[in-house]
Each structure stands twice: as structure tokens, then as C-alpha cells.
Amino acid sequence: MTELNDGKPRKIKNARPYSFTLEEDTTNFGAYERGGIVTQVKQPKVLNFKPLREAIKDPGDFLLSDFSKFDRPPLLHLAFQSLDKFVAELGRFPVAGSEEDAQKLISITTDLNESLGEGKLDDINPKLLRHFAFGARAVLNPMAAMFGGIVGQEVMKACSGKFHPLFQFFYFDSVESLPAEPLDPSDFKPLNSRYDAQISVFGSKLQKKLEDAIVFVVGSGALGCEFLKNLALMGVSCGKHGKLTITDDDVIEKSNLSRQFLFRDWNIGQPKSTVAASAASSINPLMHIEALQNRVGSETESVFHDAFWENLNVVINALDNVNARLYVDQRCLYFQKPLLESGTLGAKCNTQMVIPHLTENYGASRDPPEKQAPMCTVHSFPHNIDHCLTWARSEFEGLLEKTPAEANAYLSNPSEYTSAMRSAGDAQARDNLERVIECLDSERCESFQDCITWARLKFEDYFSNRVKQLTYTFPEDAATSTGAPFWSAPKRFPRAVRFETSDSSHLHFIMAASILRAETFGIPIPDWVKNPKKLAEAIDKIIVPDFKPKADVKIVTDERATTLATASVDDADVINQLIMKLEQYRKNIPSDFRMKPIQFEKDDDTNYHMDMIAALANMRARNYSIPEVDKLQAKLIAGRIIPAIATATAMATGLVCLDLYKVIDGSHKLEDYRNTFANLALPLFSIAEPVGPKVIKHQNLSWTVWDRWIIKNNPTLRELLQWLSDKGLNAYSISFGSCLLYNSMFPRHKERMDKTMADLARDVAKVELPPYRNHLDVVVACEDDDDNDVDIPQVSVYFR
């Protein structure tokens, strides 16, 4: 069906993973045989916006954010018109706490509503309008951050034409963030402080609670910077009893600067938490902030100990990985602390409120794991540029980091290294030895010309010889065992690339590869290598041997395979032979010779790392007719940079800080909290109440994941069993960590009955109970009187 090769976009329907239907008459087209590559083309969309004067009178459909407030946008549309009229008449905004001003606004709104005729609202909600009047004058940081994110993204859309603009009107309110209890008008009075706007909405009592809050912010990247700015402007931890602890074990890199706005060029290489804390202190000098460089995990429980967690009012996660989030979630669950969770991915963001005894915890629901490309796809059958870049990064690390490190391990202690390889005796050990031999003998470089030769032969191996071998093993007309074409979608049939010194991308690969190879061998790099003409002359001197495909080469096609090294029964013999060869070659190497492994660093544009990876990936893409990418796109994918933009970050943190008001107030119900998913590109806002925790019941008892049963005074095993029996539970197994302290099936365990639980942990589990630990946690398996298993909370035994 060659008529489809004209490059014109065509409408399709009934799209499935491997088929679709064209929305056009193909009667006169040639017959479709097989294969073909289809690219999705997004078509431009024309939107017609009404002028403001017309849109105010006829707003059309509003963009909804919270479906529990579907009737709210029309009322807010009316309220803002009323506020405009109030300001026009009185020359000022309503005063916070002034019932007279609130009634005046309600009266204007009532008159405006009556003038709408058939379009008037059934209920103008005077209570909401009263809140609207009280807060009309204030500028609140969380609202500014949230709307700043939305408006910033809209400006980007207007400038770039990328993504769908917000159509006409979007209204948002967070009335549920207001204090749960009614406030006295005197609470709203200004105190001549920087927080007067916030006090005019939330009152001076909540402001005092914010200032005295003890807060733990985990992470100081894009989210962490935005959180610190918000918290400093809100006055959080700025009172004499307040304290904010922020921790991050990372240092500032150049690529952070586009979205982690508390950092500057001169901060590159400095600890993130320290620089961010310093910047926050310059925003609000009264903030009591301590910056740490510790990763939060089981290995730092001596830093973030029980007393630290117990003293906190709230924990704010600003993390970029799930494992760390799950650990913090478990700590908050254990110590029953509120956790405010958020994350961003490009223009998308989400927030989750984890509130003790009210909501489920973060770990209660998991996202499905990210799909990774099978190893055989990456190494032999790539069909997109991500596969090519994954392969390129893997080859870079193998050639320039792992193999030189292996060679150094051998050269530093030959007997220890060879005995370790003999002990392993597997395909991986064999592969390591073969690479080290290549590096120290057949591919050893002693001059820069050697490095150019190595790079030129690598080019031939990667982009010509391997492809010739693959297409020899699996010709274009090859079939699978079922008779289906082997080269069917998504596989692409590759073509070998012929090296040409006239092709600048070929020369660039040789230049980057030879420079990096020279670095690993400590060979000086001549200036002429950057001159294309002189480099081409050096390449022309190289004799490239002819390649003939072999008939017995095995190529992995199993998508479940996790390694390309195939095990063999004679691995041990081969390893012994390789070790003997290695010992021979070592005699020709100076005793003090060591290689210099290169660690991949994406942010240094002068180190040729990204040049090498981009060149590797693009040459491979050329083999498989995959569109090539520039160095910046290659850096994003190969550098595993999670796309993050300041607009989504600002919105997420603004929404979290609106819920922080509720957490610090401490008297809000489940229905007042909000979880959010938003996509600024569409735009889409989905705001909903959190889900409550699962309740387990037994007799007259009930508990959730938030509950922890506590027994004090260092009980004996007998006393613990009796304590559980009093609750109608028969414990048949008690374990501490991975050690079994008691099981009713083992008669000898009866001898432990009168030992204290702390002594059992020391004697049986062989653990040292550190001075900062005053309790131990045991997992108890119980059943009721009918022999049904009962899943009980974790039991904490206090021995101090």
C-alpha cells in the first residue's frame, strides 16, 4: 500500500495496539503486505474566545476542579462581579471581620442575581459570600503559588502554542481550609506584621500555631525549594517554639537551576539543603531552620530517632523516589504524624494528604511498576530512541567505567581477583575476564593514534559488523516458529552504516570516543583531534579488517531474558584459561599502571560524555531508521532527568500548603481535606476527599493501620500473652525483626515465659538495644477462640 508513503497526515479510527482503520477510501490503493511505521501527528486546534465584556455576561461552561462543588463556579463568577462593584462604589475592599461590609457585598450580589432574569441562581449562599468578603483584601501565599503555577503555564501556552489553553473561566476556592471553629472578629485585627493578610483570613490564633510548628521537610529539590519559600512567607516555624528541619543528601548540579530556584550558578557543588535553608532565612530571617545532609532511611535512625519523630507536628515530603516516600510513610504511620505528600512529572502534579486516623496511608495504594524494555529489545531490536539511548548509556558505562574498574581491581590484587572469578565460575565472571583481557592486551592503547584506531574499530563493530551478523542470522524474510514474519512490528529491520569521513556525525563519534579512551589510559589529548581535516587524515591510516558473518552465533530473542551472557557447562575451564592468559599479559604491563575509570556526568558540556552517548545512540538509530535526537534531548533521556517544570511544582506546593492550614489547626474532619491530580497541559483538575483507612473489628474492639498497641513496664513473655488473652486473642507466634521469639508449637519456647521481652530480644535475636531506643516492636500472630486468624496492629513493648 505504497500510496500511504506520501507523508500526509491521515485520520484513523478503531486504534488497537497493532492495528487501526483508515478513515478514507482505499479501494484504489495497492494491497497491504506487512509492516510499516506509523507516527502520530497531533493536529492544531482552533479556539474562539469571547471578549471579556461578552464572556462576563455569558460565561458558558466553567472548568470544574472539585466535583463536590459543581454549583460553586457560577456563584463565584457572580461574587467577583459584586466585589468589583463594591470597590467601584466604596473605593476599597471589604474589611476582614466586618459584618457591615459582608452584608453590603451580599446585598450587591442579591441585586446582581435578580437582574439576571432566567439565568439567576437559586441560592447565593450568604455564608460563602461572608467568607468571600472577609478574605477579599488578603493575598495568601498558597493561593498565589497555586494560581501562579496555572497562570504561568497559560502564558507559556500563549507564547509557544503548545498544550491546550484554559478556555474562558476557571474558579477555585478552598473554604474548607478556614478554621473549623467560628472566630471572634477581634481575631482578624491586623498586628502590624508581615502576616496581617493571613491573619485577616485565618485569625491570629492559627498564625501563632503556624509560627510555633515543628516541621520536617524531606528533600530540597524542586518541590523542597518551593515549599521552603512558601513556609517562610507563611511564617511557619518562625516563632520562639517553632523549628523546621530540612534534609537532603544531594548536591546542586547545573541541570537543577531551571526549576530549583533557590539555587544559583555559584552554588553548584554545594549541599542542596544548606543553600536552600540559607535562601529561606533571607526570605524570612525569623525562621528557625536546621539543614541536614542525611538520607532518611533505616541507616540514619540514630539521627532521626524516636524523640525526633515524636516531637514533630507535621512532615512534608519533597522526594523524587517511591522507596523513600514509603519509608517516610511508615515512620509517620508509626509515630502517628500527618504527612503531606506531593509529586510532579512534567505538567502533571498530584497531592495526597495522609492524616492520622482519618485517611489511608501513602503505602495503602501503589502505582503499577514502570515497564522497562526487555534486554533483547535494547540490544538487538530497538524501535524507538529511548532504546538506543539506554543501550548507549549501558555501553558507555561498560567501556569507560566498569571495564577499567575491573582492570584496576585485577592489577591492584591479582591473586584475590582471580580467586574471586574462580569462585563465581559463571558466565558473568567469564565475561568480566574477557573484557579485562581485551582492555589490557588486544585493545590496549599506548598513543593517541591507538585511541583513534580503537574508536574507528568500535564504530565498525557496533554499526556495521553486528548489524551484518544480525541480518545474516535473521534475514529480512525470516519467519518465527509459528510461520509469522520475524521482522514484524514493533521490530525494525536494520541496515549497516558505512563509515564516511565526510559525515560530520561519524567524525564526532570518533573524536568523542578517542578522547574518552585516552582519558582512561592517561594519554595526553592533542589539540588537532578537534580539527575535522586532521582527524580524517588520522582515520584514513587505519586498516579495517573485512567482516564475515558466522553461522553459529546465538542472538537472544527471549523478552524475559535478564542477561546476554549465556551460561555454559565449561565456564570453569574457560575461566581458568582466561586467567592464565591474563597472568601472561600482566608481565608486559608496568607494575604501577592503573586505568582511570570515567563516571558518567551529564551536566559538564566540555567532558564529551554526552557527545559520546548521543553519537552512539544516533548511529544506532540510523541503523534502525529511528528518528535521531539532538544532544539536549539525549541528555534528558540518558541522564534519566525526570521532567519537572516550575509551574506544576508551584501549583502542587500551593495546594499542599492550603491543607497545611487544616493540619496545623487540628480540628478538621476527613471531608475537609483534599487530594489532587492535575495536568496543566490539558488542563485538568481533579480534586477529591481522601479515602479513609480500612477498619478491622474484633469483638468490641476496632482498629486501623494507624493504631499501635502499647504495653509498658518491660513485661515478660507470659505477661504479654496474658495481656493479649484479655482482649480475646490467642497469640501463637511472636517475632522481632526476622527472629522468632515465641511459637506455641515449640515446647522449648515455654522456658522463655518468665523472661522479659527486652531480654529475649538481646538473648534470642542477638540485638543491641541502643540508648536512644526505649521500646521494641514485635509482630504478633493471633487467632480468636474459633481459631480464625486476626490481623492485629503492631505491638510496641516499652522497656525503659
C-alpha positions in Angstrom: 0.0 0.0 0.0 2.6 2.5 -1.2 0.0 5.3 -1.6 0.4 5.8 2.2 4.0 6.8 1.9 3.3 10.4 0.7 3.8 11.7 4.3 0.3 13.3 4.6 -1.4 13.0 8.0 -4.5 10.8 7.8 -7.4 10.3 10.3 -7.7 6.8 11.8 -10.2 5.0 14.0 -10.5 1.8 15.9 -6.9 2.1 17.1 -5.6 -1.1 18.7 -2.0 -1.9 19.8 -1.1 -3.4 16.4 -3.9 -2.3 14.0 -6.2 0.6 13.1 -8.7 1.6 10.4 -8.1 4.4 7.9 -10.9 7.0 7.6 -10.7 7.2 3.8 -11.5 5.1 0.7 -8.6 2.8 0.0 -10.4 0.9 -2.8 -7.9 2.0 -5.5 -4.8 1.6 -3.2 -2.4 -1.3 -3.7 -2.6 -4.4 -1.4 -1.2 -4.1 2.1 1.5 -6.6 2.6 3.1 -6.2 6.1 5.0 -3.9 8.5 5.2 -0.2 8.1 6.0 2.5 10.6 3.3 4.9 11.8 3.9 8.2 13.6 1.1 10.1 15.5 0.7 13.6 14.2 -1.1 16.0 16.6 -3.3 18.4 14.6 -3.7 22.1 15.6 -7.0 23.1 17.1 -8.7 26.5 16.7 -10.4 28.0 19.8 -12.6 31.1 19.6 -12.6 33.1 22.8 -15.3 35.6 23.7 -14.3 39.2 24.5 -14.3 39.8 28.3 -17.4 42.0 28.3 -19.4 39.3 26.5 -17.9 36.4 28.5 -18.8 38.0 31.8 -22.5 38.1 30.8 -22.4 34.7 29.2 -19.6 32.6 30.7 -20.6 29.3 29.1 -19.3 26.1 30.8 -16.8 26.5 33.6 -13.7 24.3 34.1 -14.5 22.2 37.2 -11.9 21.2 39.7 -13.8 19.8 42.7 -16.9 17.8 41.8 -18.3 18.2 45.3 -18.6 21.9 44.5 -20.1 21.7 41.0 -22.5 24.6 41.8 -19.7 26.8 43.1 -18.2 28.4 39.9 -21.4 30.3 38.8 -21.7 31.7 42.3 -18.0 32.8 42.4 -18.5 34.3 39.0 -21.2 36.5 40.4 -19.3 37.2 43.6 -16.3 38.6 41.7 -18.6 40.9 39.8 -20.2 42.0 43.1 -16.7 42.7 44.6 -15.8 44.8 41.5 -19.0 46.9 42.1 -18.2 47.1 45.9 -14.8 48.5 45.1 -16.2 50.9 42.5 -18.7 52.3 45.0 -16.6 52.5 48.2 -13.1 52.8 46.8 -11.8 49.9 48.9 -12.1 46.2 49.5 -14.3 44.8 52.3 -12.6 44.8 55.8 -11.9 41.4 57.3 -14.3 40.6 60.1 -16.6 43.5 59.2 -20.2 42.2 59.2 -21.4 45.5 57.7 -19.1 45.1 54.7 -20.1 41.4 54.3 -23.8 42.4 54.3 -23.1 45.1 51.7 -21.5 42.6 49.4 -24.3 40.1 49.9 -26.8 42.8 49.1 -25.0 43.7 45.8 -24.8 40.1 44.9 -28.5 39.6 45.5 -29.3 42.6 43.3 -27.0 41.4 40.5 -28.5 37.9 40.7 -32.1 39.3 40.4 -31.1 41.3 37.3 -30.1 38.0 35.5 -33.7 37.1 34.8 -33.9 33.4 33.7 -30.2 32.9 34.4 -30.3 33.8 38.1 -29.0 31.4 40.7 -31.5 29.6 43.1 -29.2 30.1 46.1 -26.5 32.7 46.5 -25.1 31.1 49.7 -24.8 34.1 52.1 -22.4 32.1 54.4 -19.9 31.6 51.5 -20.3 35.3 50.4 -19.5 36.3 54.0 -16.2 34.3 53.9 -15.6 35.8 50.4 -16.0 39.3 51.8 -13.7 38.6 54.9 -10.9 37.3 52.7 -11.3 39.7 49.7 -8.5 42.0 50.7 -5.9 39.3 51.5 -3.1 37.9 49.3 -2.3 34.4 50.6 0.9 32.7 49.7 -0.5 29.2 48.9 -3.2 30.7 46.6 -0.6 32.9 44.9 1.6 29.8 44.4 -1.2 27.7 43.0 -2.6 30.3 40.7 0.9 31.5 39.8 1.6 27.9 38.5 -1.6 27.9 36.5 -1.2 31.4 35.0 2.5 30.8 34.3 1.6 27.7 32.3 -1.1 29.6 30.4 1.5 32.3 29.5 3.8 29.6 28.2 0.9 28.2 26.1 0.2 31.6 24.6 3.9 32.1 23.7 4.6 28.6 22.4 1.2 27.3 21.0 1.9 24.1 22.9 -0.7 22.4 25.0 -4.4 23.3 25.3 -5.2 26.7 26.8 -7.6 27.1 29.7 -10.9 28.0 28.0 -12.5 31.2 29.4 -13.1 30.9 33.1 -11.7 28.8 36.0 -12.7 29.3 39.6 -11.2 27.7 42.6 -11.9 28.0 46.3 -10.6 26.4 49.5 -13.2 27.5 52.0 -12.6 24.2 53.9 -9.1 25.5 54.8 -10.6 28.1 57.1 -10.6 27.4 60.8 -13.3 24.8 61.8 -14.5 26.8 64.8 -16.1 30.3 64.4 -13.7 33.1 65.2 -14.2 36.3 67.2 -14.0 39.5 64.9 -11.0 40.7 67.1 -9.0 37.6 65.9 -8.9 39.2 62.4 -7.4 42.5 63.5 -4.0 43.4 62.0 -1.0 43.2 64.2 1.2 45.4 62.0 3.2 42.3 61.0 4.1 40.7 57.6 1.4 38.1 58.3 -1.5 40.6 58.6 -3.1 39.3 55.3 -3.0 35.7 56.5 -4.3 36.8 60.0 -7.3 38.6 58.3 -8.4 35.2 56.8 -7.3 32.6 59.4 -7.1 34.6 62.6 -4.2 35.3 65.0 -4.6 32.0 66.9 -3.8 29.9 63.8 -1.0 32.2 62.9 0.6 31.6 66.3 0.2 27.8 65.8 2.0 28.1 62.4 4.8 30.1 63.9 5.3 27.5 66.7 5.0 24.4 64.4 7.8 21.8 64.4 8.1 20.7 60.8 10.2 18.2 58.9 10.7 18.8 55.2 12.3 15.7 53.5 14.0 16.7 50.3 15.4 20.0 49.0 15.0 19.7 45.2 12.3 21.4 43.0 9.5 20.7 45.5 11.6 21.4 48.5 12.7 24.8 47.3 9.1 25.8 46.6 8.0 24.5 49.9 10.7 26.4 51.8 9.7 29.6 50.1 6.0 29.1 50.9 6.7 28.2 54.5 8.9 31.2 55.0 6.3 33.6 53.6 3.6 31.9 55.7 5.7 32.4 58.9 5.8 28.6 59.6 8.4 27.8 62.4 9.2 31.5 62.8 8.0 31.7 66.5 10.2 31.1 69.5 9.0 27.5 69.9 9.0 26.6 66.2 11.6 24.7 64.3 11.9 23.5 60.7 14.3 20.6 59.9 15.2 20.0 56.2 17.3 17.2 55.0 18.7 16.2 51.6 21.9 14.2 50.9 22.3 15.6 47.3 24.5 18.4 46.0 23.4 21.1 43.4 24.0 20.3 39.8 23.8 22.6 36.8 20.6 20.9 35.5 18.8 21.7 38.8 18.9 25.5 38.2 16.0 25.7 35.7 13.4 24.7 38.4 15.1 24.7 41.8 15.0 28.5 42.0 16.7 29.0 45.4 20.0 27.9 43.8 22.4 30.0 41.7 25.4 29.2 39.4 27.8 29.8 42.2 26.1 27.2 44.4 26.9 24.3 42.0 28.6 21.5 44.0 27.2 22.8 47.4 24.7 20.8 49.6 21.1 21.5 48.5 19.7 21.6 52.0 22.2 24.1 53.3 21.8 26.5 50.4 18.0 26.2 50.4 17.9 26.9 54.2 20.1 29.9 53.8 17.8 31.3 51.0 14.7 30.7 53.1 16.3 32.5 56.0 17.0 35.5 53.7 13.2 35.5 52.8 12.3 35.4 56.5 15.1 35.9 59.0 12.9 34.8 61.9 12.6 31.2 60.5 14.2 28.7 62.8 15.7 26.2 60.3 18.2 23.4 60.6 19.7 21.9 57.4 21.0 18.3 57.4 22.7 16.3 54.7 21.3 12.9 55.8 19.3 10.5 53.7 16.1 9.5 55.5 16.2 5.7 56.0 16.8 2.9 58.4 20.6 3.6 58.3 20.0 7.1 59.8 17.6 6.2 62.6 20.3 7.4 65.1 19.9 10.9 63.6 16.1 10.8 63.1 15.4 8.9 66.3 12.2 8.3 68.2 12.3 11.5 70.1 12.8 13.5 66.8 9.7 11.9 65.2 7.6 12.2 68.4 8.3 15.9 68.7 7.0 16.7 65.1 3.7 18.4 64.3 3.8 17.6 60.5 6.0 16.0 57.9 6.2 17.4 54.3 7.6 15.1 51.6 9.5 16.7 48.7 11.0 13.5 47.4 11.6 12.1 43.9 11.5 8.3 44.5 8.9 5.9 45.8 11.1 3.9 48.2 12.0 7.0 50.2 8.3 8.0 50.3 7.3 4.6 51.6 9.9 4.7 54.4 8.7 8.2 55.5 5.1 7.0 55.2 5.9 4.0 57.6 7.6 6.4 60.1 4.6 8.8 60.0 2.3 5.8 60.4 4.3 4.5 63.4 4.5 7.8 65.2 1.0 9.0 64.0 2.2 12.2 62.4 0.4 13.9 59.5 2.3 13.5 56.1 1.7 15.9 53.3 2.7 14.1 50.1 3.1 15.5 46.6 4.9 14.8 43.3 5.3 16.2 39.8 6.0 14.8 36.3 6.2 17.4 33.6 3.0 19.4 33.5 1.3 16.9 35.8 1.2 17.0 39.6 -0.5 15.2 42.5 -1.0 15.8 46.2 -2.1 13.3 48.9 -2.9 14.1 52.5 -2.0 11.4 55.0 -3.8 12.3 58.3 -3.6 10.0 61.4 -6.8 8.0 61.9 -8.7 10.0 59.2 -7.1 8.9 55.9 -5.4 5.8 54.4 -1.6 6.0 54.4 0.5 6.6 51.3 1.6 2.9 51.0 -2.0 1.7 51.1 -2.3 2.2 47.3 0.6 1.7 44.8 1.1 2.7 41.2 1.9 -0.2 38.9 5.6 -0.6 38.3 7.0 1.2 35.3 7.5 -1.0 32.3 11.1 -1.5 31.2 12.2 -2.5 27.7 13.3 -6.2 27.5 17.1 -6.6 27.3 16.9 -8.3 23.9 14.9 -5.3 22.6 17.5 -2.8 23.8 20.5 -4.8 22.5 19.2 -6.2 19.2 15.7 -5.0 18.3 15.3 -1.3 19.3 12.3 0.5 17.9 12.5 4.0 19.5 15.2 6.4 20.5 14.8 5.6 24.2 16.0 2.0 23.5 19.0 3.5 21.6 19.9 5.8 24.4 19.5 3.1 27.1 21.9 0.9 25.1 24.3 3.9 24.6 24.4 4.6 28.3 25.0 0.9 29.1 27.9 0.7 26.5 29.4 4.0 27.8 29.5 2.6 31.4 30.8 -0.8 30.3 33.6 0.6 28.1 34.7 3.6 30.2 33.7 2.9 33.8 33.1 -0.8 34.6 35.8 -2.5 32.5 38.6 0.0 33.6 37.5 -0.5 37.2 37.6 -4.3 36.8 41.1 -4.0 35.2 42.2 -1.9 38.2 40.7 -4.5 40.6 42.9 -7.1 38.9 46.0 -5.0 38.8 45.7 -4.0 42.4 45.4 -7.5 43.7 45.7 -10.2 41.0 45.5 -13.3 43.3 42.4 -12.0 45.1 40.7 -11.0 41.9 41.4 -14.3 40.1 40.3 -16.4 43.1 37.0 -14.4 43.2 36.4 -15.1 39.5 37.1 -18.8 40.0 34.7 -18.9 43.0 32.0 -17.2 40.9 32.6 -19.6 38.0 29.7 -18.2 36.0 29.0 -16.5 32.7 29.3 -13.1 34.2 32.8 -13.9 35.6 33.9 -15.2 32.2 32.5 -12.0 30.5 34.4 -9.8 33.0 37.7 -11.6 32.4 37.3 -11.4 28.6 36.7 -7.6 28.9 39.7 -7.1 31.1 41.9 -9.1 28.7 40.6 -7.0 25.8 41.3 -3.8 27.7 44.9 -4.8 28.8 46.0 -6.6 25.7 44.2 -6.6 22.3 42.7 -3.2 22.8 45.3 -1.6 25.0 46.2 2.0 23.9 49.7 3.5 24.2 49.3 6.5 21.9 46.5 8.8 20.8 46.6 7.2 17.4 45.8 3.9 19.1 42.7 5.5 20.7 41.6 6.7 17.3 42.1 3.2 15.9 40.1 1.7 18.8 37.2 4.2 18.2 37.2 3.5 14.4 37.1 -0.3 15.0 34.3 0.2 17.6 32.3 2.1 15.1 32.7 -0.7 12.6 31.8 -3.3 15.2 28.7 -1.5 16.6 27.1 -0.1 13.5 28.2 -2.5 10.7 29.5 -5.9 11.8 26.9 -6.5 14.5 24.1 -5.5 12.1 25.5 -7.7 9.3 25.6 -10.6 11.8 22.0 -10.0 13.0 20.6 -9.8 9.4 22.6 -12.9 8.5 21.1 -14.8 11.4 17.6 -13.3 10.8 17.3 -12.4 7.1 14.6 -9.9 6.1 12.3 -12.8 5.1 12.9 -14.8 8.3 9.9 -16.4 9.9 9.2 -17.4 13.5 8.4 -21.0 14.7 4.7 -20.3 14.1 5.4 -19.1 10.5 4.8 -15.4 11.2 7.3 -12.9 9.8 10.2 -12.5 12.3 10.6 -8.8 11.4 7.1 -7.7 12.2 6.0 -4.7 14.3 7.4 -3.4 16.5 10.8 -4.9 15.2 12.6 -2.8 12.6 14.9 -4.4 10.1 18.3 -2.8 10.4 20.8 -1.7 7.8 24.6 -1.5 8.3 26.1 2.1 8.3 29.1 2.6 6.1 31.8 4.9 7.7 32.4 8.1 5.8 34.9 10.8 6.9 32.7 13.3 5.0 29.9 12.6 7.5 30.3 15.0 10.5 28.3 12.8 12.8 30.7 9.9 12.1 33.8 12.1 12.8 32.1 13.4 16.0 31.7 9.8 17.3 35.4 9.1 16.6 36.5 12.3 18.3 34.4 11.8 21.5 35.3 8.1 21.8 39.0 8.5 21.2 39.3 11.5 23.7 37.5 9.5 26.4 39.5 6.3 25.7 42.7 8.4 26.0 41.5 9.7 29.4 41.1 6.1 30.7 44.7 5.3 29.7 46.1 8.6 30.9 47.2 9.5 27.3 47.6 13.3 26.5 45.0 14.6 24.1 46.4 16.6 21.2 44.6 19.8 20.0 44.4 18.6 16.4 41.8 16.0 17.3 39.2 18.8 17.1 40.2 19.6 13.6 38.0 17.6 11.2 40.5 17.5 8.4 43.4 16.3 10.6 41.2 13.8 12.3 40.0 12.4 9.0 43.7 12.0 7.9 44.4 10.0 11.1 41.4 7.8 10.4 42.4 7.1 6.8 45.6 5.4 8.0 43.6 2.7 9.8 43.1 -0.7 8.2 39.7 -2.0 9.0 39.5 -5.8 8.6 36.8 -7.4 6.5 33.9 -9.0 8.3 32.3 -12.3 7.6 29.1 -13.3 9.4 29.2 -16.6 11.4 26.6 -19.4 11.2 26.6 -20.5 14.8 26.1 -17.1 16.6 23.3 -17.1 19.2 21.3 -13.9 19.5 18.9 -13.6 22.4 15.3 -13.0 21.3 13.6 -14.0 24.6 12.0 -10.9 26.1 12.2 -12.5 29.6 16.0 -12.8 29.5 17.8 -10.7 32.0 21.3 -11.1 30.7 23.0 -11.5 27.4 25.8 -13.7 28.8 24.8 -17.4 28.2 25.9 -20.0 30.8 28.0 -23.0 29.7 29.0 -26.2 31.3 32.6 -25.5 30.6 32.6 -22.0 32.2 35.1 -23.1 34.9 37.6 -24.4 32.3 37.3 -21.3 30.2 37.8 -19.1 33.2 41.0 -20.9 34.1 42.3 -20.5 30.6 41.4 -16.8 30.6 43.2 -16.3 34.0 46.4 -18.0 32.6 46.3 -15.6 29.6 45.8 -12.6 31.9 48.8 -13.6 34.0 50.9 -13.8 30.8 49.8 -10.3 29.7 50.4 -8.8 33.1 54.2 -9.4 32.7 54.2 -6.8 29.9 52.3 -4.1 32.0 54.3 -1.8 34.3 53.5 -2.6 38.0 52.3 0.9 38.8 50.0 1.1 35.7 46.3 1.9 36.6 43.4 2.9 34.4 41.2 5.9 35.1 37.5 4.9 35.1 35.1 7.6 33.9 31.9 8.1 35.8 29.1 9.5 33.6 28.4 13.2 34.3 25.7 14.7 32.2 26.0 18.3 33.3 29.5 19.1 32.1 29.2 20.1 28.4 33.0 20.0 27.9 33.7 16.5 29.1 32.4 14.7 25.9 30.3 12.3 27.9 27.0 13.4 26.3 28.7 13.7 22.9 29.7 10.1 23.1 26.3 8.9 24.3 24.4 11.0 21.7 26.7 9.8 18.9 26.3 6.1 20.0 22.5 6.4 20.1 22.1 8.3 16.9 24.3 5.9 14.9 22.3 3.0 16.2 19.0 4.9 15.4 20.4 5.3 11.9 20.8 1.5 11.7 17.2 1.0 12.5 15.7 4.0 10.7 14.7 5.6 14.0 14.5 9.5 14.1 17.7 10.9 15.7 17.8 13.4 18.6 20.0 16.3 19.5 22.3 16.4 22.5 19.8 18.1 24.8 17.1 15.5 24.2 19.7 12.8 24.6 20.7 14.3 27.9 17.1 14.2 29.2 16.7 10.6 28.4 20.1 9.1 29.0 20.7 11.4 32.1 17.4 10.0 33.4 16.2 13.5 34.2 12.7 13.4 35.4 11.0 16.3 33.5 9.9 18.9 36.0 8.7 22.4 35.4 8.3 25.3 37.8 4.6 25.8 37.1 3.5 22.3 38.1 5.8 22.5 41.2 4.3 25.8 42.3 0.8 24.5 41.9 1.4 21.3 43.8 3.1 23.1 46.8 0.4 25.8 46.9 -2.3 23.1 47.2 -0.3 21.2 49.9 0.1 24.5 51.9 -3.7 25.1 51.8 -4.0 21.7 53.5 -1.2 22.6 55.9 -3.6 25.3 57.4 -6.0 22.4 58.2 -3.3 20.2 59.7 -1.9 22.9 62.0 -5.5 24.0 63.0 -6.0 20.3 64.1 -9.8 20.3 64.2 -10.8 19.4 60.6 -12.8 16.4 59.5 -11.9 13.9 56.7 -14.3 15.7 54.3 -12.3 19.0 54.7 -9.1 17.5 53.3 -8.3 17.3 49.6 -6.2 15.0 47.4 -5.5 16.4 43.9 -4.4 15.3 40.5 -3.8 18.0 37.9 -2.5 18.2 34.4 -1.7 21.8 33.4 -1.2 20.7 29.8 -4.9 19.7 29.2 -5.8 21.5 31.5 -7.4 19.1 34.0 -8.0 19.5 37.8 -9.4 16.6 39.8 -9.8 17.4 43.5 -11.4 14.9 45.9 -11.7 13.9 49.5 -9.1 11.4 50.7 -10.1 7.7 51.3 -10.5 6.7 54.9 -8.4 3.8 56.4 -9.7 0.2 56.4 -11.3 -0.7 59.8 -10.7 -4.1 61.3 -13.1 -5.3 64.0 -12.8 -8.0 66.7 -15.4 -8.4 69.5 -15.9 -4.9 70.9 -12.5 -3.7 69.6 -11.8 -2.0 66.3 -8.6 -0.6 64.8 -6.9 0.6 61.6 -3.4 0.8 60.1 -2.9 3.9 62.3 -3.2 2.0 65.5 -0.3 0.7 67.5 -0.9 -1.3 70.7 1.5 -0.2 73.6 2.4 -2.3 76.6 4.7 -0.7 79.2 6.9 -1.6 82.2 9.1 -4.2 80.3 6.7 -7.1 80.5 7.7 -10.8 80.5 6.5 -13.1 77.6 3.9 -14.5 80.0 2.5 -11.1 80.8 2.4 -10.1 77.1 0.4 -13.3 76.2 -2.0 -12.7 79.1 -2.4 -9.0 78.0 -3.5 -10.3 74.6 -5.6 -13.0 76.0 -7.6 -10.3 78.0 -8.5 -8.9 74.6 -9.9 -12.3 73.4 -6.8 -13.0 71.4 -4.7 -16.2 71.5 -1.1 -15.4 70.4 0.7 -18.3 68.8 3.7 -16.6 67.3 5.8 -13.5 68.3 8.7 -12.3 66.2 11.1 -9.4 66.4 12.6 -8.4 63.1 13.5 -11.7 61.3 13.9 -13.6 64.6 11.2 -15.8 66.1 10.9 -15.1 69.9 8.0 -17.4 70.6 5.9 -20.1 68.9 3.3 -22.2 70.7 4.3 -25.2 68.6 7.8 -25.4 70.1 7.9 -26.9 73.7 11.3 -25.3 74.5 9.8 -21.9 74.0 7.8 -22.4 77.2 11.1 -22.0 79.0 11.1 -18.3 77.9 7.8 -17.4 79.6 9.4 -15.5 82.5 12.0 -13.7 80.6 11.3 -10.0 79.8 10.7 -9.1 76.1 13.9 -6.9 76.1 16.0 -9.8 77.4 14.5 -12.1 74.7 15.4 -9.6 72.0 19.0 -9.4 73.4 19.5 -13.2 74.0 17.5 -14.7 71.2 17.6 -12.1 68.4 21.1 -11.0 69.4 20.4 -7.3 69.0 21.9 -4.4 70.9 19.2 -2.0 72.0 20.8 1.5 71.6 20.4 4.1 74.4 18.1 6.3 72.2 15.6 3.4 71.8 13.1 2.9 74.7 10.9 0.3 73.2 10.9 -2.6 70.7 8.3 -3.6 68.2 7.1 -7.1 67.8 4.8 -8.7 65.3 2.2 -11.0 66.9 0.2 -13.6 65.0 -3.1 -14.2 66.8 -6.3 -16.1 66.4 -9.7 -15.8 68.1 -11.4 -18.5 70.1 -12.8 -20.1 66.9 -9.2 -20.5 65.5 -9.7 -17.7 62.9 -6.6 -15.6 62.3 -6.9 -12.0 63.4 -4.7 -9.3 61.9 -3.8 -7.1 64.9 -1.8 -3.8 65.0 2.0 -3.8 65.7 2.7 -4.2 69.4 5.2 -1.8 71.0 6.8 -3.1 74.2 8.3 -0.3 76.3 11.3 -1.5 78.4 12.5 1.9 79.7 
